[in-house]
Amino acid sequence: SAVIPLVDSTSSLDEKNQLKVLESMYAHTQYTYAGDKTLEAIESAVQKANGGDLILVISDANLKRYNIKAGEVSKRLDRHDVHTHLIMIGSMGEEANQLARKITPKGHAQVCLDSS
């Protein structure tokens, strides 16, 4: 699914709930089918966002495999009243770094290769 609710507007941000969010994110990765929903997820989050909201998009960075171009991602991340950031975890070679350099606005895409 492109939409996986992890928190809502009434969720507290204490450490216990933060841990629950991380556990839920981890659980979803174990049972996700192959395929990419990155573009659909960004579109859904941006449409639902209120001004000033922060949207973090976390992707495995295998976007080239699904023929997803940086321009397509940038277009969906571009909403001036919402803070959007793409975090790519892992990479096939230099794919994630190359994509991050092409995402606009600059600085809205980061690559995480080391989880320690």
DRENGULUM-171910 format. One line per 3 residues: their letters; for each residue x, y, z of N, C-alpha, C, O, CB. Coordinates in Angstrom, 2 decimals. Each point is the difference from the previous one (the first is absolute). Glycine has a CB too. Layout:
// DRENGULUM-171910
a	X/Y/Z/X/Y/Z/X/Y/Z/X/Y/Z/X/Y/Z ~ ...
***
This chain:
// DRENGULUM-171910
sav	0.84/-1.18/0.00/-0.84/1.18/0.00/0.88/1.24/0.00/1.08/0.00/0.59/-2.91/-1.24/0.62 ~ 1.38/2.27/-1.85/0.73/1.26/-0.02/-0.17/0.77/1.30/0.81/0.87/0.32/-1.10/-0.78/-2.79 ~ -0.75/-0.42/3.23/-0.28/0.71/1.25/0.07/-0.97/1.16/-0.78/-0.94/0.08/-0.67/2.60/-1.30
ipl	2.38/-1.43/2.13/0.15/-0.82/1.20/-0.02/0.95/1.19/1.03/0.58/0.35/0.32/-2.38/-1.58 ~ -2.51/1.98/1.86/-0.08/0.94/1.12/0.82/-0.47/1.20/-0.17/-1.12/0.48/-2.12/1.79/-1.26 ~ 3.18/0.19/1.23/0.83/-0.32/1.16/-0.34/0.87/1.19/0.12/-0.44/1.15/1.69/-0.27/-2.69
vds	-2.24/1.93/1.29/-0.41/0.93/1.05/-1.21/0.78/-0.51/-0.28/0.02/-1.19/2.65/0.17/2.11 ~ -3.06/0.43/0.00/-1.07/0.93/-0.38/0.15/1.27/0.81/0.89/0.12/0.83/-2.44/-2.03/-1.43 ~ 0.68/2.85/0.35/0.15/1.31/0.63/-0.17/-0.02/1.51/0.36/0.96/0.68/-1.18/0.02/-2.78
tss	0.27/-2.06/2.63/-0.19/-0.10/1.46/1.10/-0.81/0.68/0.00/-0.14/1.22/-2.45/0.34/-1.60 ~ 3.39/-0.74/-0.40/1.07/-0.81/0.56/0.96/0.85/0.82/0.41/1.08/-0.43/-0.61/-2.66/-1.50 ~ 0.56/1.09/3.11/1.01/0.70/0.78/1.37/-0.38/-0.54/0.15/-1.03/-0.65/-1.64/1.06/2.72
lde	2.47/0.79/-1.81/1.34/-0.24/-0.53/0.96/-0.47/1.08/1.21/0.25/-0.09/-1.64/1.48/-1.63 ~ -0.09/-2.42/2.74/0.88/-0.49/1.05/0.83/-1.18/-0.52/-0.27/-0.52/-1.08/-1.37/1.29/2.84 ~ 2.63/-1.17/-1.00/0.91/-1.06/-0.44/-0.71/-1.33/-0.24/0.37/-0.73/-0.92/1.43/1.87/2.19
knq	-2.80/-1.45/-0.47/-0.74/-1.25/-0.17/-0.67/-0.03/-1.38/0.08/-1.02/-0.70/-0.46/0.89/3.20 ~ -0.27/1.20/-2.89/-0.66/0.04/-1.30/1.01/0.08/-1.15/-0.25/-0.54/-1.08/-1.71/1.65/2.16 ~ 3.07/-0.45/-0.86/1.04/0.03/-1.02/0.50/-1.41/-0.28/0.23/-0.37/-1.16/0.44/2.69/1.87
lkv	-0.49/-3.11/0.34/0.43/-1.38/-0.16/-1.06/-0.81/-0.76/0.33/-0.81/-0.86/1.02/0.98/2.99 ~ -2.62/0.05/-1.81/-1.09/-0.69/-0.71/0.02/0.31/-1.50/-0.23/-0.88/-0.82/-1.14/0.96/2.93 ~ 1.64/1.16/-2.45/0.08/0.39/-1.40/1.14/-0.74/-0.69/-0.18/-0.54/-1.09/-0.77/2.81/1.64
les	2.11/-2.29/0.08/1.15/-0.71/-0.58/-0.28/-1.49/-0.15/0.36/-0.60/-1.01/1.17/2.30/2.02 ~ -2.15/-2.30/-0.01/-0.34/-1.43/-0.08/-0.98/-0.26/-1.12/0.11/-0.99/-0.72/0.29/0.76/3.18 ~ -1.36/1.12/-2.63/-0.98/-0.14/-1.07/0.67/0.14/-1.37/-0.32/-0.75/-0.92/-1.47/1.65/2.45
mya	2.70/0.06/-1.66/0.72/0.17/-1.25/0.79/-1.26/-0.33/0.00/-0.46/-1.15/0.15/2.95/1.55 ~ 0.51/-3.03/0.58/0.80/-1.22/-0.20/-0.90/-1.16/-0.40/0.33/-0.76/-0.92/1.36/1.57/2.61 ~ -2.82/-0.96/-1.02/-0.93/-1.10/-0.32/-0.51/0.11/-1.43/-0.11/-1.01/-0.69/-0.56/0.91/3.11
htq	0.37/1.31/-2.86/-0.50/0.18/-1.38/1.04/-0.43/-1.02/-0.36/-0.52/-1.06/-1.07/2.40/1.85 ~ 2.70/-1.66/-0.51/1.03/-0.38/-0.97/0.08/-1.51/-0.18/0.40/-0.48/-1.06/0.88/2.53/1.67 ~ -1.66/-2.80/0.41/0.07/-1.46/-0.07/-1.11/-0.59/-0.85/0.14/-1.11/-0.52/0.92/1.11/2.76
yty	-2.17/0.71/-2.39/-1.17/-0.57/-0.67/-0.43/0.79/-1.22/-1.14/-0.11/-0.44/0.43/-0.78/2.62 ~ 1.61/1.69/-2.73/-0.31/0.81/-1.17/0.29/-0.80/-1.26/1.03/-0.66/-0.11/-0.52/2.78/1.39 ~ -1.45/-2.04/-2.22/0.19/-0.67/-1.29/0.94/0.83/-0.87/0.16/1.20/0.20/-2.45/-2.24/-0.04
agd	2.91/0.37/-1.14/0.87/0.69/-0.94/-0.83/1.00/-0.80/-1.18/-0.21/-0.27/2.72/-1.79/0.12 ~ -0.89/3.09/-0.22/-0.69/1.06/-0.74/0.26/1.31/0.69/0.41/0.03/1.16/-2.20/-1.61/-1.95 ~ 1.56/2.66/0.08/0.31/1.29/0.59/-1.24/0.86/0.06/-0.74/0.13/-0.97/3.07/-0.29/0.12
ktl	-2.56/0.76/2.01/-1.14/0.88/0.24/0.48/1.40/0.40/-0.78/0.78/0.55/-0.63/-2.76/0.14 ~ 2.68/2.30/-0.95/0.57/1.26/0.45/-0.78/1.20/-0.52/-0.37/0.88/0.78/2.59/-1.99/-0.69 ~ -2.46/1.16/-1.39/-0.68/1.16/-0.58/-1.42/0.14/0.56/-0.43/1.10/0.33/1.80/-1.35/-2.41
eai	-2.09/-0.87/2.17/-1.36/0.04/0.53/-0.01/0.42/1.47/-0.89/0.73/0.44/0.23/-2.53/-2.06 ~ 1.65/1.35/2.37/0.09/0.36/1.42/0.26/1.49/0.17/-0.61/0.65/0.85/1.46/-2.95/-0.33 ~ 0.06/2.85/-1.32/0.28/1.43/0.08/-1.25/0.80/-0.35/-0.36/0.94/0.71/2.78/-1.36/-1.30
esa	-3.08/0.05/-0.50/-1.21/0.71/-0.42/-1.04/0.00/1.11/-0.59/1.04/0.30/1.04/-1.67/-2.68 ~ -0.69/-0.51/2.98/-1.00/-0.12/1.06/0.36/0.87/1.21/-0.85/0.71/0.53/0.34/-3.04/-1.31 ~ 1.77/2.27/1.19/0.43/0.76/1.17/-0.10/1.51/-0.25/-0.46/0.75/0.86/1.99/-2.63/-0.22
vqk	-1.10/2.32/-1.81/-0.03/1.43/-0.32/-1.44/0.50/-0.09/-0.30/1.10/0.45/2.50/-1.33/-1.68 ~ -3.08/-0.57/0.65/-1.41/0.40/-0.11/-0.65/0.14/1.37/-0.84/0.88/0.20/0.72/-2.03/-2.41 ~ 0.49/0.30/3.15/-0.62/0.00/1.33/0.65/1.00/0.96/-0.55/0.29/1.06/-0.03/-2.69/-1.42
ang	1.75/2.91/0.00/0.77/0.86/0.91/-0.64/1.37/0.16/-0.64/0.53/-0.91/2.70/-1.75/0.25 ~ -1.87/1.77/1.84/-0.38/1.38/0.30/1.26/0.85/-0.08/1.11/-0.52/0.13/-3.04/-0.21/1.36 ~ 1.76/2.01/-1.69/1.14/0.91/-0.07/0.89/-0.15/1.23/-0.49/-0.04/1.13/-0.88/1.63/-2.48
gdl	2.66/-1.68/1.13/0.96/-0.13/1.09/0.30/-1.43/0.38/0.93/-0.24/0.78/-1.73/2.40/0.03 ~ 0.05/-3.13/-1.33/0.24/-1.41/0.33/1.35/-0.46/-0.54/0.54/0.57/-0.94/-3.01/-0.99/0.91 ~ 3.00/-0.63/0.65/1.24/-0.63/-0.43/-0.34/-1.37/-0.56/-0.65/-0.81/0.65/2.02/2.07/1.09
ilv	-0.92/-1.51/-2.96/-0.20/-1.30/-0.64/1.36/-0.64/-0.21/0.85/0.56/-0.71/-2.99/0.21/-0.43 ~ 2.36/-1.93/1.74/1.23/-0.76/-0.21/-0.35/-1.22/-0.84/-0.80/-0.84/0.41/1.80/1.63/1.80 ~ -0.40/-0.89/-3.36/-0.20/-1.14/-0.90/1.22/-0.88/0.14/1.13/0.44/-0.25/-2.59/0.89/-1.39
isd	1.25/-2.57/2.04/1.11/-0.93/0.17/-0.11/-1.06/-1.09/-1.03/-0.66/-0.13/1.14/1.06/2.65 ~ 0.95/-0.55/-3.29/0.00/-0.92/-1.14/1.26/-0.84/0.02/1.03/0.40/0.54/-2.40/1.22/-1.90 ~ 1.26/-2.80/0.77/1.18/-0.88/-0.10/0.94/0.43/-1.11/1.04/-0.62/-0.20/-2.42/-1.24/1.09
anl	1.03/2.90/-1.62/0.85/0.61/-1.03/0.17/-0.85/-1.24/0.92/0.24/-0.78/0.25/0.90/2.59 ~ -2.02/-2.11/-2.03/0.07/-0.80/-1.23/-0.95/0.58/-1.05/-0.69/-0.74/-0.70/1.28/-1.32/2.04 ~ -0.61/3.37/-1.45/-0.96/0.65/-0.88/0.32/-0.23/-1.48/-0.92/-0.06/-0.82/0.56/1.77/2.59
kry	1.62/-1.82/-2.12/0.39/-0.24/-1.39/-0.60/-1.32/-0.50/-0.40/-0.11/-1.16/2.54/1.41/1.51 ~ -2.21/-2.26/0.51/-0.56/-1.31/-0.34/-1.45/0.11/-0.46/-0.48/-0.83/-0.78/2.02/-0.23/2.44 ~ -2.23/2.09/-1.17/-1.41/0.21/-0.36/-0.15/1.17/-0.97/-1.10/0.52/-0.19/0.41/-1.44/2.41
nik	1.81/1.33/-2.83/0.02/1.06/-1.00/-0.55/1.32/0.54/-0.68/0.73/-0.71/0.45/-2.47/-1.04 ~ 0.52/2.04/3.02/-0.43/1.25/0.62/1.15/0.99/-0.08/1.11/-0.27/0.47/-2.71/-0.95/1.10 ~ 1.33/2.36/-2.16/1.01/1.03/-0.22/-0.05/1.05/1.10/-1.02/0.20/0.66/0.86/-0.58/-3.13
age	1.29/1.05/2.67/0.11/1.04/1.02/-1.04/1.09/-0.20/-0.57/0.51/0.97/3.01/-0.99/-0.77 ~ -2.71/0.86/-1.43/-0.98/1.04/-0.28/-1.39/-0.36/0.47/-0.75/0.86/0.46/2.12/-0.20/-2.40 ~ -1.73/-1.95/1.82/-1.31/-0.45/0.46/-0.11/0.12/1.52/-1.04/0.39/0.53/0.89/-1.96/-2.49
vsk	1.23/1.24/2.64/0.02/0.10/1.47/-0.03/1.47/0.41/-0.77/0.39/0.88/2.05/-2.57/-0.71 ~ -0.45/2.99/-0.80/0.08/1.43/0.33/-1.35/0.68/-0.17/-0.42/0.78/0.85/2.81/-0.77/-1.57 ~ -3.07/-0.32/-0.38/-1.30/0.62/-0.27/-0.98/-0.29/1.13/-0.79/0.87/0.38/1.20/-1.09/-2.84
rld	-0.38/-0.98/2.99/-0.93/-0.38/1.06/0.42/0.56/1.36/-0.85/0.23/0.86/0.32/-2.31/-2.14 ~ 1.83/2.29/1.48/0.49/0.56/1.27/-0.20/1.52/0.06/0.12/0.59/1.08/1.56/-2.44/-0.96 ~ -1.97/2.46/-1.24/-0.04/1.46/-0.09/-1.34/0.58/0.45/-0.95/0.10/-0.78/2.57/-0.24/-1.10
rhd	-1.68/0.51/3.15/-1.13/0.75/0.54/0.58/0.99/0.98/0.56/-0.39/1.03/-2.22/-1.54/-1.32 ~ 1.54/3.18/-0.01/0.72/1.05/0.72/-0.42/0.19/1.44/0.79/0.50/0.81/-0.53/0.59/-2.97 ~ -1.48/-1.48/2.52/-0.44/0.21/1.39/0.18/-1.25/0.87/-0.41/-0.02/1.16/-1.23/1.69/-2.01
vht	2.25/-2.72/0.28/0.23/-1.26/0.72/1.48/-0.34/-0.11/0.61/0.19/-1.05/-3.00/-1.01/0.58 ~ 2.96/0.31/1.55/1.42/-0.41/0.01/0.07/-1.46/-0.42/-0.45/-0.88/0.74/1.03/2.56/1.10 ~ -0.02/-1.96/-3.01/0.10/-1.36/-0.51/1.45/-0.41/-0.12/0.84/0.77/-0.47/-3.01/-0.49/-0.76
hli	2.46/-1.51/1.65/1.36/-0.53/-0.09/-0.05/-1.48/-0.36/-0.83/-0.75/0.52/1.65/2.43/1.17 ~ 0.06/-2.09/-2.59/0.14/-1.38/-0.42/1.24/-0.58/0.65/1.09/0.55/-0.14/-2.26/-0.10/-2.05 ~ 1.01/-1.55/2.90/1.13/-0.70/0.62/0.12/-1.35/-0.68/-0.91/-0.83/0.08/0.60/2.03/2.16
mig	1.43/-1.42/-2.91/0.23/-1.26/-0.70/0.92/-0.87/0.83/1.10/0.41/0.37/-1.43/0.71/-2.62 ~ -0.14/-2.31/2.55/0.75/-0.92/0.84/0.62/-1.06/-0.89/-0.70/-0.75/-0.68/-0.83/1.16/2.66 ~ 2.83/-0.46/-1.97/0.70/-0.96/-0.84/0.11/0.52/-1.42/-0.50/1.07/-0.32/-0.32/-2.94/1.76
smg	1.47/1.09/-2.28/0.18/0.41/-1.39/0.57/-1.16/-0.81/0.71/-0.86/0.52/-0.37/3.25/0.20 ~ -0.68/-2.38/-1.99/0.64/-0.90/-0.95/1.12/0.83/-0.64/-0.24/0.80/-0.90/-1.91/-2.19/0.45 ~ 3.37/1.18/0.92/1.12/0.81/-0.48/-0.18/1.44/0.41/-0.25/0.29/1.17/0.57/-1.84/-3.10
eea	-0.20/2.46/0.99/-0.12/1.44/0.26/-1.39/0.54/-0.32/-0.21/1.21/-0.01/2.63/-1.00/-0.49 ~ -3.38/-1.10/0.25/-1.34/0.43/-0.42/-0.63/1.02/0.94/-0.49/1.03/-0.46/0.22/-3.25/-0.58 ~ 0.28/1.96/2.33/-0.65/0.90/0.96/0.69/1.36/0.03/-0.67/1.03/0.01/-0.03/-3.01/1.36
nql	2.03/2.00/-1.36/0.73/1.28/0.02/-0.26/0.80/-1.27/-0.17/1.22/0.06/1.93/-2.26/1.38 ~ -1.80/0.37/-2.58/-0.27/0.68/-1.26/-1.41/0.59/0.01/-0.21/1.14/-0.43/1.79/-2.69/-0.77 ~ -2.53/0.79/1.68/-1.38/0.47/0.07/-0.12/1.18/0.97/-0.66/0.99/-0.31/-0.17/-3.31/-0.23
ark	1.46/2.22/1.70/-0.06/1.07/1.01/0.53/1.32/-0.56/-0.55/1.06/0.30/0.81/-2.78/1.51 ~ 0.80/1.66/-2.62/0.56/1.22/-0.58/-0.96/0.65/-0.99/0.05/1.21/-0.22/2.24/-2.16/0.51 ~ -3.18/0.16/-0.89/-0.92/0.52/-1.02/-1.34/0.47/0.58/-0.75/0.71/-0.68/1.83/-2.25/-0.94
itp	-1.38/1.17/2.87/-1.27/0.39/0.60/0.01/1.49/0.30/0.97/0.53/0.55/-1.26/-2.83/0.45 ~ -0.79/2.97/-1.37/-0.15/1.41/0.34/-1.22/0.15/0.89/-0.92/-0.81/-0.09/2.00/1.54/-2.09 ~ -1.12/0.27/3.03/1.09/0.92/0.30/1.19/-0.73/0.62/-0.16/-1.04/0.63/-1.52/2.87/-0.31
kgh	2.86/-1.26/-0.53/1.24/-0.60/0.54/-0.12/-0.18/1.50/-0.57/0.83/0.71/1.92/0.23/-2.56 ~ -0.79/-2.17/2.34/-0.01/-0.27/1.43/-1.25/-0.72/0.48/-0.13/-0.27/1.20/1.51/2.27/-0.94 ~ -2.30/-2.31/-1.18/-1.23/-0.69/0.40/0.10/-1.51/-0.20/-1.01/-0.70/0.12/-0.27/2.76/-0.70
aqv	2.46/-2.56/0.27/0.21/-1.44/-0.12/1.32/-0.36/0.66/1.04/0.62/-0.26/-2.36/-0.70/-1.90 ~ 1.27/-0.92/3.01/1.20/-0.47/0.70/0.13/-1.51/-0.20/-0.97/-0.70/-0.29/0.77/2.56/2.01 ~ 1.41/-2.32/-1.57/0.31/-1.43/-0.15/0.56/-0.51/1.31/0.91/0.61/0.57/-0.48/-0.35/-3.05
cld	-0.95/-1.37/2.96/0.48/-0.64/1.22/0.55/-1.38/-0.38/-0.75/-0.89/-0.40/-0.93/2.15/1.85 ~ 2.98/-1.43/-1.33/0.64/-1.27/-0.35/0.47/-0.76/1.23/0.31/-1.19/-0.09/0.39/2.18/-2.07 ~ -0.66/-0.32/3.30/0.49/-0.62/1.22/-1.03/0.21/1.11/-0.26/1.14/0.40/2.68/-0.77/-1.11
ss	-2.99/-1.44/1.20/-1.06/0.10/1.01/0.54/-0.02/1.43/-0.78/0.06/0.95/-0.75/-1.17/-2.56 ~ 2.85/1.04/1.78/0.54/-0.07/1.35/0.09/1.35/0.66/0.43/0.11/1.15/0.84/-2.09/-1.82
***
